[in-house]
């Protein structure tokens, strides 16, 4: 990933709409185990995210981690395993969203923030 895409695992961070179908701000319903496509927003801060420009798509899956004192309903995390960069193509990756406290459950979906940071990592194991 770092060689082909030029990503720095220690320093790169990507602003994302975790699910491109949801709002740019606020809560969105995520279904555990379901596929999801994240998108880099059209507007990003100058000089940031040059390796993942606006409209870059991240394809992954939704997971719910353990309940903690800061997230009594569980923590939502998305692991993206493929990136689609405009004009460059698709590449395998391992990019993980920041932990995201589930705010409420509605009909089997976890309501959580849809706008967060995701980070490239070497590997990651989903919660069981």
N, CA, C and O atoms as a MOPAC input file, in Angstrom:
PM7 MOZYME 1SCF
protein

 N      0.82600 1    -1.19000 1     0.00000 1
 C      0.00000 1     0.00000 1     0.00000 1
 C      0.86800 1     1.25200 1     0.00000 1
 O      0.64500 1     2.16600 1    -0.79400 1
 N      1.86200 1     1.29400 1     0.89200 1
 C      2.68800 1     2.49600 1     0.96900 1
 C      3.52900 1     2.66000 1    -0.28700 1
 O      3.77000 1     3.78600 1    -0.72100 1
 N      3.98600 1     1.54600 1    -0.88400 1
 C      4.81100 1     1.63200 1    -2.07900 1
 C      4.01900 1     2.05600 1    -3.30600 1
 O      4.44500 1     2.95700 1    -4.02800 1
 N      2.89300 1     1.43500 1    -3.55400 1
 C      2.09900 1     1.70700 1    -4.74500 1
 C      1.37100 1     3.04500 1    -4.64800 1
 O      1.35300 1     3.80900 1    -5.61400 1
 N      0.77600 1     3.33500 1    -3.50200 1
 C     -0.03700 1     4.54000 1    -3.35200 1
 C      0.71500 1     5.71700 1    -2.73800 1
 O      0.24700 1     6.85300 1    -2.80800 1
 N      1.86000 1     5.46000 1    -2.14600 1
 C      2.61100 1     6.53400 1    -1.50800 1
 C      2.04600 1     6.96100 1    -0.16900 1
 O      2.32700 1     8.06100 1     0.30600 1
 N      1.24300 1     6.09000 1     0.44700 1
 C      0.63300 1     6.42700 1     1.72600 1
 C      1.61000 1     6.16900 1     2.85300 1
 O      2.37400 1     5.20400 1     2.82500 1
 N      1.57500 1     7.03900 1     3.84000 1
 C      2.40100 1     6.92300 1     5.03900 1
 C      1.52600 1     6.39400 1     6.17000 1
 O      0.66400 1     7.10600 1     6.68400 1
 N      1.75400 1     5.14400 1     6.55200 1
 C      0.91500 1     4.50700 1     7.57100 1
 C      0.97200 1     5.25400 1     8.90100 1
 O      0.00100 1     5.22900 1     9.65700 1
 N      2.06900 1     5.90500 1     9.19600 1
 C      2.19100 1     6.60700 1    10.47200 1
 C      1.55600 1     7.99400 1    10.45700 1
 O      1.16900 1     8.49900 1    11.51100 1
 N      1.44100 1     8.61300 1     9.29800 1
 C      1.00600 1    10.01300 1     9.27700 1
 C     -0.24100 1    10.33300 1     8.45900 1
 O     -0.88400 1    11.35000 1     8.71700 1
 N     -0.60300 1     9.51100 1     7.49200 1
 C     -1.75500 1     9.85000 1     6.65100 1
 C     -3.06900 1     9.60300 1     7.37900 1
 O     -3.24300 1     8.59400 1     8.06200 1
 N     -3.97800 1    10.53800 1     7.21700 1
 C     -5.33400 1    10.45900 1     7.75700 1
 C     -6.26100 1    10.98300 1     6.67500 1
 O     -5.93800 1    11.96000 1     5.99900 1
 N     -7.41300 1    10.34100 1     6.50400 1
 C     -8.34000 1    10.74000 1     5.45700 1
 C     -9.67800 1    11.15900 1     6.05300 1
 O    -10.28800 1    10.40500 1     6.81000 1
 N    -10.13100 1    12.35900 1     5.71300 1
 C    -11.48000 1    12.77400 1     6.07000 1
 C    -12.43400 1    12.01800 1     5.15000 1
 O    -12.24900 1    12.01500 1     3.93300 1
 N    -13.45500 1    11.37600 1     5.72500 1
 C    -14.38500 1    10.58400 1     4.92100 1
 C    -15.81800 1    10.77800 1     5.34600 1
 O    -16.11400 1    11.02200 1     6.51600 1
 N    -16.71300 1    10.66600 1     4.36300 1
 C    -18.10600 1    10.34600 1     4.64100 1
 C    -18.07400 1     8.82300 1     4.68200 1
 O    -17.88600 1     8.18400 1     3.64700 1
 N    -18.25200 1     8.23400 1     5.85600 1
 C    -18.08300 1     6.79700 1     6.02300 1
 C    -18.97600 1     5.99800 1     5.07700 1
 O    -18.57900 1     4.94000 1     4.59000 1
 N    -20.17600 1     6.50300 1     4.82000 1
 C    -21.08800 1     5.89500 1     3.84300 1
 C    -21.53700 1     7.01300 1     2.92100 1
 O    -22.17600 1     7.96800 1     3.36200 1
 N    -21.20400 1     6.89800 1     1.64100 1
 C    -21.50500 1     7.97000 1     0.69300 1
 C    -23.00100 1     8.24800 1     0.55300 1
 O    -23.38000 1     9.31800 1     0.07700 1
 N    -23.85100 1     7.31400 1     0.95300 1
 C    -25.30800 1     7.51200 1     0.86400 1
 C    -25.83800 1     8.42900 1     1.95600 1
 O    -26.92500 1     8.99300 1     1.83000 1
 N    -25.06700 1     8.57600 1     3.02900 1
 C    -25.52800 1     9.34300 1     4.18200 1
 C    -25.17400 1    10.81200 1     4.09600 1
 O    -24.52600 1    11.25600 1     3.14800 1
 N    -25.61000 1    11.56400 1     5.10300 1
 C    -25.34500 1    13.00200 1     5.13400 1
 C    -23.86400 1    13.29700 1     5.39100 1
 O    -23.13400 1    12.47000 1     5.93800 1
 N    -23.44900 1    14.48200 1     4.98700 1
 C    -22.05300 1    14.86300 1     5.22200 1
 C    -21.79600 1    15.15100 1     6.69500 1
 O    -20.65200 1    15.07800 1     7.14500 1
 N    -22.81600 1    15.47000 1     7.43600 1
 C    -22.72000 1    15.69800 1     8.88600 1
 C    -23.88600 1    14.99400 1     9.55300 1
 O    -24.95000 1    14.82000 1     8.95800 1
 N    -23.67100 1    14.59500 1    10.79000 1
 C    -24.75800 1    14.01700 1    11.55700 1
 C    -24.74800 1    12.49700 1    11.56100 1
 O    -23.80000 1    11.86000 1    11.10200 1
 N    -25.82600 1    11.93300 1    12.09200 1
 C    -25.94200 1    10.49500 1    12.27100 1
 C    -26.45500 1     9.81600 1    11.01600 1
 O    -27.16800 1    10.40800 1    10.20600 1
 N    -26.06100 1     8.53500 1    10.88000 1
 C    -26.49200 1     7.70600 1     9.76900 1
 C    -26.64500 1     6.28400 1    10.28200 1
 O    -25.96200 1     5.89100 1    11.22800 1
 N    -27.51400 1     5.52400 1     9.68600 1
 C    -27.74300 1     4.14900 1    10.09500 1
 C    -26.81900 1     3.17600 1     9.37200 1
 O    -26.83500 1     3.09200 1     8.14400 1
 N    -26.01800 1     2.44500 1    10.13300 1
 C    -25.07700 1     1.46700 1     9.59600 1
 C    -25.53800 1     0.06900 1     9.99600 1
 O    -25.87200 1    -0.16500 1    11.15800 1
 N    -25.56000 1    -0.86100 1     9.04300 1
 C    -25.96200 1    -2.22900 1     9.31500 1
 C    -24.72400 1    -3.09700 1     9.53400 1
 O    -23.90400 1    -3.23600 1     8.62700 1
 N    -24.57600 1    -3.68100 1    10.72700 1
 C    -23.40200 1    -4.52500 1    10.99000 1
 C    -23.26100 1    -5.63200 1     9.94900 1
 O    -24.23000 1    -6.31500 1     9.61600 1
 N    -22.04500 1    -5.79800 1     9.44100 1
 C    -21.74600 1    -6.82500 1     8.45400 1
 C    -22.00400 1    -6.41800 1     7.01500 1
 O    -21.59200 1    -7.11700 1     6.08900 1
 N    -22.67500 1    -5.30300 1     6.81900 1
 C    -23.03800 1    -4.87700 1     5.46500 1
 C    -21.87300 1    -4.18700 1     4.75600 1
 O    -21.02500 1    -3.56800 1     5.39700 1
 N    -21.84100 1    -4.29900 1     3.43100 1
 C    -20.83400 1    -3.54700 1     2.67700 1
 C    -21.17300 1    -2.06100 1     2.70300 1
 O    -22.33600 1    -1.67500 1     2.82200 1
 N    -20.14400 1    -1.24400 1     2.59000 1
 C    -20.32900 1     0.20300 1     2.62600 1
 C    -19.26200 1     0.85300 1     1.74400 1
 O    -18.15000 1     0.34100 1     1.61600 1
 N    -19.61400 1     1.97400 1     1.14500 1
 C    -18.65400 1     2.74000 1     0.34600 1
 C    -18.51300 1     4.12100 1     0.95600 1
 O    -19.47200 1     4.89100 1     1.01300 1
 N    -17.30300 1     4.42400 1     1.41100 1
 C    -16.99100 1     5.74600 1     1.93400 1
 C    -16.48200 1     6.63600 1     0.80200 1
 O    -16.01500 1     6.14100 1    -0.22400 1
 N    -16.57500 1     7.94700 1     0.99600 1
 C    -16.14400 1     8.87500 1    -0.04800 1
 C    -15.43700 1    10.06100 1     0.56500 1
 O    -15.87800 1    10.61500 1     1.57200 1
 N    -14.31600 1    10.45300 1    -0.06400 1
 C    -13.64000 1    11.67800 1     0.34000 1
 C    -14.51200 1    12.83400 1    -0.13100 1
 O    -14.89800 1    12.87000 1    -1.29900 1
 N    -14.83500 1    13.79100 1     0.75900 1
 C    -15.71300 1    14.90100 1     0.37700 1
 C    -15.09400 1    15.77000 1    -0.71800 1
 O    -13.88000 1    15.77000 1    -0.92700 1
 N    -15.95700 1    16.50400 1    -1.40600 1
 C    -15.51300 1    17.39200 1    -2.48400 1
 C    -14.63300 1    18.51900 1    -1.97800 1
 O    -13.77200 1    19.01300 1    -2.70600 1
 N    -14.84300 1    18.93100 1    -0.72800 1
 C    -14.06500 1    20.02600 1    -0.15300 1
 C    -13.19100 1    19.48800 1     0.97100 1
 O    -13.69200 1    18.97200 1     1.96900 1
 N    -11.88400 1    19.61500 1     0.79800 1
 C    -10.94300 1    19.23300 1     1.84900 1
 C     -9.99300 1    20.39800 1     2.06800 1
 O     -9.88400 1    21.28400 1     1.21900 1
 N     -9.31800 1    20.40000 1     3.18200 1
 C     -8.38800 1    21.48300 1     3.48700 1
 C     -7.22500 1    21.47800 1     2.50100 1
 O     -6.73700 1    20.40800 1     2.13900 1
 N     -6.77100 1    22.65000 1     2.05800 1
 C     -5.65700 1    22.71700 1     1.10900 1
 C     -4.42000 1    21.99600 1     1.64200 1
 O     -4.06600 1    22.12200 1     2.81400 1
 N     -3.76800 1    21.23300 1     0.75000 1
 C     -2.54400 1    20.53700 1     1.11400 1
 C     -2.74000 1    19.23000 1     1.84800 1
 O     -1.75900 1    18.56300 1     2.17700 1
 N     -3.99200 1    18.83700 1     2.11800 1
 C     -4.24100 1    17.59000 1     2.83400 1
 C     -4.77100 1    16.52800 1     1.87900 1
 O     -5.40700 1    16.83800 1     0.87200 1
 N     -4.50100 1    15.29600 1     2.20800 1
 C     -5.07100 1    14.15300 1     1.51000 1
 C     -4.73000 1    14.11700 1     0.03600 1
 O     -5.57400 1    13.72900 1    -0.77200 1
 N     -3.55100 1    14.50000 1    -0.33600 1
 C     -3.19300 1    14.49400 1    -1.74300 1
 C     -3.23700 1    13.08800 1    -2.33500 1
 O     -3.49400 1    12.92700 1    -3.52800 1
 N     -2.98700 1    12.06100 1    -1.50300 1
 C     -3.01600 1    10.68300 1    -1.98800 1
 C     -4.43400 1    10.13500 1    -2.11200 1
 O     -4.64100 1     9.09300 1    -2.73400 1
 N     -5.39800 1    10.81500 1    -1.53400 1
 C     -6.80800 1    10.41600 1    -1.63700 1
 C     -7.61900 1    11.67900 1    -1.90500 1
 O     -8.21400 1    12.24700 1    -0.99000 1
 N     -7.64000 1    12.11900 1    -3.17100 1
 C     -8.30800 1    13.37600 1    -3.50900 1
 C     -9.83000 1    13.27600 1    -3.40400 1
 O    -10.37000 1    12.18300 1    -3.23000 1
 N    -10.52400 1    14.41800 1    -3.51100 1
 C    -11.98900 1    14.39300 1    -3.49600 1
 C    -12.53800 1    13.36500 1    -4.49000 1
 O    -11.98200 1    13.14300 1    -5.56600 1
 N    -13.64700 1    12.75000 1    -4.08700 1
 C    -14.37000 1    11.73200 1    -4.84700 1
 C    -13.67600 1    10.36500 1    -4.85400 1
 O    -14.12200 1     9.45200 1    -5.54700 1
 N    -12.58400 1    10.21800 1    -4.08500 1
 C    -11.98900 1     8.89700 1    -3.90400 1
 C    -12.98300 1     8.03700 1    -3.12700 1
 O    -13.56800 1     8.49200 1    -2.14400 1
 N    -13.16900 1     6.80300 1    -3.56600 1
 C    -14.09600 1     5.88600 1    -2.90700 1
 C    -13.33100 1     4.81100 1    -2.15000 1
 O    -12.34300 1     4.26800 1    -2.64500 1
 N    -13.80100 1     4.51500 1    -0.94500 1
 C    -13.24600 1     3.45200 1    -0.11300 1
 C    -14.33900 1     2.39700 1     0.06700 1
 O    -15.42000 1     2.71000 1     0.56500 1
 N    -14.07300 1     1.15700 1    -0.33100 1
 C    -15.05200 1     0.07500 1    -0.23400 1
 C    -14.69700 1    -0.81600 1     0.94900 1
 O    -13.55400 1    -1.25000 1     1.08900 1
 N    -15.68500 1    -1.08600 1     1.80000 1
 C    -15.40800 1    -1.88100 1     2.98900 1
 C    -16.63900 1    -2.50200 1     3.59600 1
 O    -17.64600 1    -2.72100 1     2.92100 1
 N    -16.54400 1    -2.78500 1     4.89800 1
 C    -17.61200 1    -3.47100 1     5.62600 1
 C    -17.73100 1    -2.89100 1     7.02900 1
 O    -16.74800 1    -2.42600 1     7.60600 1
 N    -18.94300 1    -2.92400 1     7.56900 1
 C    -19.27800 1    -2.35400 1     8.87900 1
 C    -19.12100 1    -3.41400 1     9.97100 1
 O    -19.55700 1    -4.55400 1     9.81400 1
 N    -18.49000 1    -3.01700 1    11.07900 1
 C    -18.34700 1    -3.89400 1    12.24900 1
 C    -18.75000 1    -3.11900 1    13.50200 1
 O    -18.66100 1    -1.89200 1    13.55000 1
 N    -19.18600 1    -3.85200 1    14.49600 1
 C    -19.49800 1    -3.26100 1    15.79600 1
 C    -18.56900 1    -3.89200 1    16.82300 1
 O    -18.54200 1    -5.11100 1    16.99400 1
 N    -17.80800 1    -3.03700 1    17.50500 1
 C    -16.88600 1    -3.50100 1    18.53600 1
 C    -17.56700 1    -3.59600 1    19.88400 1
 O    -18.77300 1    -3.38200 1    20.01400 1
 N    -16.77900 1    -3.91600 1    20.86700 1
 C    -17.29300 1    -4.11300 1    22.21900 1
 C    -17.85100 1    -2.82700 1    22.82900 1
 O    -17.50200 1    -1.71400 1    22.43300 1
 N    -18.71700 1    -3.02500 1    23.79100 1
 C    -19.24400 1    -1.90100 1    24.56400 1
 C    -18.16000 1    -1.43000 1    25.52300 1
 O    -17.43700 1    -2.23900 1    26.10500 1
 N    -18.05400 1    -0.12100 1    25.68100 1
 C    -17.08200 1     0.46500 1    26.60300 1
 C    -17.78400 1     1.54400 1    27.41200 1
 O    -18.94200 1     1.86700 1    27.14700 1
 N    -17.09700 1     2.09800 1    28.38800 1
 C    -17.71500 1     3.16700 1    29.17400 1
 C    -18.01300 1     4.38700 1    28.30500 1
 O    -18.98900 1     5.09500 1    28.55600 1
 N    -17.19500 1     4.64100 1    27.29500 1
 C    -17.43500 1     5.76600 1    26.39400 1
 C    -18.41600 1     5.45400 1    25.28200 1
 O    -18.90100 1     6.35700 1    24.60100 1
 N    -18.71000 1     4.16700 1    25.09700 1
 C    -19.64500 1     3.73100 1    24.05000 1
 C    -20.46800 1     2.56200 1    24.57700 1
 O    -20.23300 1     1.41400 1    24.20000 1
 N    -21.44500 1     2.85400 1    25.45900 1
 C    -22.20000 1     1.77500 1    26.09900 1
 C    -23.03200 1     0.92400 1    25.14000 1
 O    -23.46300 1    -0.16900 1    25.50900 1
 N    -23.26800 1     1.40900 1    23.90500 1
 C    -24.00700 1     0.62700 1    22.91100 1
 C    -23.08200 1    -0.06300 1    21.91800 1
 O    -23.55000 1    -0.75300 1    21.01200 1
 N    -21.77200 1     0.11600 1    22.07900 1
 C    -20.78700 1    -0.46600 1    21.17800 1
 C    -20.12800 1     0.60600 1    20.32600 1
 O    -20.59700 1     1.74200 1    20.24600 1
 N    -19.04200 1     0.22200 1    19.70000 1
 C    -18.31400 1     1.14900 1    18.83800 1
 C    -18.36000 1     0.65800 1    17.40800 1
 O    -18.01300 1    -0.48900 1    17.12400 1
 N    -18.78700 1     1.52200 1    16.51400 1
 C    -18.82800 1     1.20100 1    15.10200 1
 C    -17.44900 1     1.44500 1    14.50700 1
 O    -16.81100 1     2.45700 1    14.79500 1
 N    -16.99900 1     0.52500 1    13.68700 1
 C    -15.73900 1     0.70000 1    12.96500 1
 C    -15.94900 1     0.13700 1    11.56600 1
 O    -16.64200 1    -0.86500 1    11.38300 1
 N    -15.35500 1     0.78200 1    10.60100 1
 C    -15.43600 1     0.29900 1     9.22400 1
 C    -14.02900 1     0.00200 1     8.75500 1
 O    -13.12100 1     0.82000 1     8.90300 1
 N    -13.86100 1    -1.18200 1     8.18700 1
 C    -12.58700 1    -1.53200 1     7.58900 1
 C    -12.78600 1    -1.52400 1     6.07000 1
 O    -13.61800 1    -2.25100 1     5.52500 1
 N    -12.00600 1    -0.69200 1     5.42100 1
 C    -12.05200 1    -0.56800 1     3.96800 1
 C    -10.91500 1    -1.40100 1     3.38600 1
 O     -9.76300 1    -1.26400 1     3.79500 1
 N    -11.24700 1    -2.26700 1     2.42700 1
 C    -10.22900 1    -3.14400 1     1.85500 1
 C     -9.89600 1    -2.82900 1     0.39900 1
 O     -9.05700 1    -3.49500 1    -0.20900 1
 N    -10.55200 1    -1.81800 1    -0.15600 1
 C    -10.26600 1    -1.41600 1    -1.53300 1
 C    -10.49900 1     0.08200 1    -1.66900 1
 O    -11.43800 1     0.63100 1    -1.09400 1
 N     -9.63100 1     0.73700 1    -2.43900 1
 C     -9.78500 1     2.15700 1    -2.71200 1
 C     -9.88600 1     2.33900 1    -4.22000 1
 O     -9.24300 1     1.63100 1    -4.99500 1
 N    -10.70500 1     3.29900 1    -4.61300 1
 C    -10.89100 1     3.63300 1    -6.02400 1
 C    -10.57800 1     5.12100 1    -6.18300 1
 O    -11.38500 1     5.97900 1    -5.82500 1
 N     -9.39300 1     5.41200 1    -6.72800 1
 C     -8.91900 1     6.78200 1    -6.85300 1
 C     -9.22100 1     7.27800 1    -8.26400 1
 O     -8.82000 1     6.64200 1    -9.23900 1
 N     -9.92900 1     8.41500 1    -8.38600 1
 C    -10.27000 1     8.92300 1    -9.72000 1
 C     -9.03300 1     9.08500 1   -10.60200 1
 O     -8.04700 1     9.70800 1   -10.21000 1
 N     -9.11000 1     8.51600 1   -11.78500 1
 C     -8.01600 1     8.62600 1   -12.74400 1
 C     -6.85700 1     7.67900 1   -12.51800 1
 O     -5.94200 1     7.62400 1   -13.34000 1
 N     -6.87000 1     6.92200 1   -11.41300 1
 C     -5.75700 1     6.00400 1   -11.11700 1
 C     -6.19500 1     4.55400 1   -11.07500 1
 O     -5.40500 1     3.67100 1   -11.41000 1
 N     -7.44500 1     4.27600 1   -10.66800 1
 C     -7.94300 1     2.90800 1   -10.61400 1
 C     -8.21400 1     2.41300 1    -9.21400 1
 O     -8.26100 1     3.18800 1    -8.25800 1
 N     -8.39700 1     1.07300 1    -9.10700 1
 C     -8.70300 1     0.41300 1    -7.83300 1
 C     -7.46500 1    -0.29100 1    -7.30100 1
 O     -6.66500 1    -0.84700 1    -8.05200 1
 N     -7.33300 1    -0.24900 1    -5.96000 1
 C     -6.18400 1    -0.85300 1    -5.30000 1
 C     -6.62300 1    -1.50400 1    -3.99400 1
 O     -7.51000 1    -0.98400 1    -3.31800 1
 N     -6.01100 1    -2.64700 1    -3.62300 1
 C     -6.29200 1    -3.22400 1    -2.30400 1
 C     -5.61800 1    -2.37200 1    -1.23100 1
 O     -4.49200 1    -1.90700 1    -1.40700 1
 N     -6.31700 1    -2.17700 1    -0.13000 1
 C     -5.79700 1    -1.38200 1     0.98700 1
 C     -6.27500 1    -1.98700 1     2.29700 1
 O     -7.07400 1    -2.92400 1     2.30900 1
 N     -5.78800 1    -1.45100 1     3.37700 1
 C     -6.32100 1    -1.72200 1     4.70300 1
 C     -6.42400 1    -0.36400 1     5.38500 1
 O     -5.43500 1     0.16700 1     5.89100 1
 N     -7.63800 1     0.19300 1     5.39400 1
 C     -7.90600 1     1.50900 1     5.97200 1
 C     -9.04200 1     1.34000 1     6.96400 1
 O    -10.07300 1     0.75000 1     6.64400 1
 N     -8.85100 1     1.85700 1     8.16400 1
 C     -9.81400 1     1.66100 1     9.24500 1
 C    -10.31900 1     3.00600 1     9.74400 1
 O     -9.53800 1     3.93000 1     9.97100 1
 N    -11.64000 1     3.10600 1     9.91200 1
 C    -12.22300 1     4.33700 1    10.45600 1
 C    -11.90500 1     4.45100 1    11.93600 1
 O    -11.66800 1     3.44900 1    12.61100 1
 N    -11.90200 1     5.68400 1    12.43700 1
 C    -11.78000 1     5.88400 1    13.88000 1
 C    -12.93700 1     5.19300 1    14.56600 1
 O    -14.00400 1     5.01500 1    13.97800 1
 N    -12.72500 1     4.80600 1    15.81100 1
 C    -13.83400 1     4.23500 1    16.56600 1
 C    -14.91400 1     5.29600 1    16.71700 1
 O    -14.62800 1     6.47500 1    16.92600 1
 N    -16.14500 1     4.85400 1    16.60700 1
 C    -17.28200 1     5.74900 1    16.47300 1
 C    -18.39400 1     5.21700 1    17.37500 1
 O    -18.99400 1     4.18800 1    17.06700 1
 N    -18.67200 1     5.89300 1    18.46600 1
 C    -19.67900 1     5.41400 1    19.41600 1
 C    -21.05100 1     5.30800 1    18.76000 1
 O    -21.52200 1     6.25000 1    18.12200 1
 N    -21.68900 1     4.14400 1    18.92600 1
 C    -23.06600 1     3.97100 1    18.46800 1
 C    -23.94900 1     4.80300 1    19.38200 1
 O    -23.89600 1     4.65800 1    20.60300 1
 N    -24.76500 1     5.67800 1    18.79100 1
 C    -25.62200 1     6.57800 1    19.58100 1
 C    -26.94600 1     5.93100 1    19.95100 1
 O    -27.49800 1     6.18400 1    21.02200 1
 N    -27.45300 1     5.08600 1    19.04600 1
 C    -28.68400 1     4.35600 1    19.33000 1
 C    -28.82900 1     3.24200 1    18.30000 1
 O    -28.17000 1     3.24100 1    17.26100 1
 N    -29.71500 1     2.29000 1    18.61700 1
 C    -30.02600 1     1.20600 1    17.69600 1
 C    -31.45000 1     1.38800 1    17.20300 1
 O    -32.35700 1     1.64000 1    17.99600 1
 N    -31.65400 1     1.26000 1    15.88500 1
 C    -32.99500 1     1.35500 1    15.29400 1
 C    -33.16700 1     0.21600 1    14.30100 1
 O    -32.51600 1     0.19700 1    13.25700 1
 N    -34.03300 1    -0.72600 1    14.62000 1
 C    -34.35000 1    -1.82900 1    13.71300 1
 C    -33.10300 1    -2.52600 1    13.16500 1
 O    -33.01500 1    -2.78100 1    11.96300 1
 N    -32.15600 1    -2.83100 1    14.02200 1
 C    -30.96100 1    -3.55100 1    13.62100 1
 C    -29.86300 1    -2.71100 1    12.98100 1
 O    -28.85300 1    -3.24600 1    12.52400 1
 N    -30.06000 1    -1.39400 1    12.94800 1
 C    -29.00700 1    -0.52500 1    12.42900 1
 C    -28.43000 1     0.31100 1    13.55500 1
 O    -29.13500 1     0.72500 1    14.47600 1
 N    -27.14200 1     0.54600 1    13.46000 1
 C    -26.44000 1     1.34100 1    14.46500 1
 C    -26.38200 1     2.78300 1    13.98400 1
 O    -25.83500 1     3.06000 1    12.91700 1
 N    -26.93200 1     3.68800 1    14.75300 1
 C    -26.89500 1     5.10500 1    14.41300 1
 C    -25.59600 1     5.69000 1    14.96400 1
 O    -25.34900 1     5.66400 1    16.17000 1
 N    -24.75900 1     6.22400 1    14.04600 1
 C    -23.45800 1     6.76200 1    14.43400 1
 C    -23.07800 1     7.88900 1    13.47300 1
 O    -23.70200 1     8.07000 1    12.42800 1
 N    -22.05500 1     8.63300 1    13.84400 1
 C    -21.57500 1     9.73800 1    13.00500 1
 C    -21.15700 1     9.21500 1    11.63000 1
 O    -20.58400 1     8.13100 1    11.52100 1
 N    -21.44600 1     9.98900 1    10.58500 1
 C    -21.09300 1     9.57400 1     9.22900 1
 C    -19.86700 1    10.30000 1     8.68700 1
 O    -19.42400 1    10.00400 1     7.57700 1
 N    -19.32500 1    11.22000 1     9.42500 1
 C    -18.18400 1    11.99900 1     8.94200 1
 C    -17.04500 1    11.85700 1     9.94000 1
 O    -17.09000 1    12.43100 1    11.02800 1
 N    -16.01400 1    11.08600 1     9.56600 1
 C    -14.90600 1    10.83000 1    10.48900 1
 C    -13.59300 1    10.70900 1     9.73000 1
 O    -13.52600 1    10.90300 1     8.51600 1
 N    -12.57100 1    10.38700 1    10.47500 1
 C    -11.23300 1    10.15600 1     9.94100 1
 C    -11.03500 1     8.65300 1     9.76100 1
 O    -11.51900 1     7.85400 1    10.56200 1
 N    -10.32100 1     8.27800 1     8.70500 1
 C     -9.90800 1     6.89100 1     8.51200 1
 C     -8.39300 1     6.88600 1     8.32100 1
 O     -7.81600 1     7.84500 1     7.80900 1
 N     -7.76300 1     5.79700 1     8.74000 1
 C     -6.31100 1     5.70700 1     8.77500 1
 C     -5.83100 1     4.44100 1     8.07500 1
 O     -6.39200 1     3.36900 1     8.30100 1
 N     -4.80100 1     4.54000 1     7.22700 1
 C     -4.22800 1     3.31300 1     6.67100 1
 C     -3.46500 1     2.56300 1     7.75800 1
 O     -2.77100 1     3.17000 1     8.57300 1
 N     -3.59800 1     1.24700 1     7.76100 1
 C     -2.90400 1     0.40300 1     8.73300 1
 C     -2.28000 1    -0.78300 1     7.99000 1
 O     -2.60800 1    -1.04000 1     6.83100 1
 N     -1.39500 1    -1.48700 1     8.65200 1
 C     -0.77600 1    -2.65400 1     8.03000 1
 C     -1.76900 1    -3.80600 1     7.96000 1
 O     -1.87900 1    -4.47300 1     6.93200 1
 N     -2.49600 1    -4.04100 1     9.05700 1
 C     -3.54900 1    -5.05200 1     9.06800 1
 C     -4.47800 1    -4.76800 1    10.23100 1
 O     -4.16600 1    -3.97800 1    11.12200 1
 N     -5.63800 1    -5.43400 1    10.20300 1
 C     -6.63400 1    -5.21000 1    11.24300 1
 C     -7.55500 1    -6.41000 1    11.27900 1
 O     -7.92700 1    -6.94800 1    10.23700 1
 N     -7.92300 1    -6.82800 1    12.47500 1
 C     -8.85400 1    -7.94200 1    12.62700 1
 C    -10.18500 1    -7.41000 1    13.11800 1
 O    -10.23900 1    -6.67400 1    14.10300 1
 N    -11.26800 1    -7.78200 1    12.43200 1
 C    -12.58900 1    -7.30700 1    12.87400 1
 C    -12.99200 1    -7.92300 1    14.20500 1
 O    -12.53400 1    -9.01100 1    14.55100 1
 N    -13.85100 1    -7.22800 1    14.95600 1
 C    -14.36200 1    -7.79600 1    16.20500 1
 C    -15.16300 1    -9.05100 1    15.90800 1
 O    -15.72000 1    -9.18700 1    14.81800 1
 N    -15.22800 1    -9.96000 1    16.85100 1
 C    -16.00100 1   -11.19600 1    16.65800 1
 C    -17.33800 1   -11.09700 1    17.34200 1
 O    -18.12800 1   -12.04000 1    17.29100 1

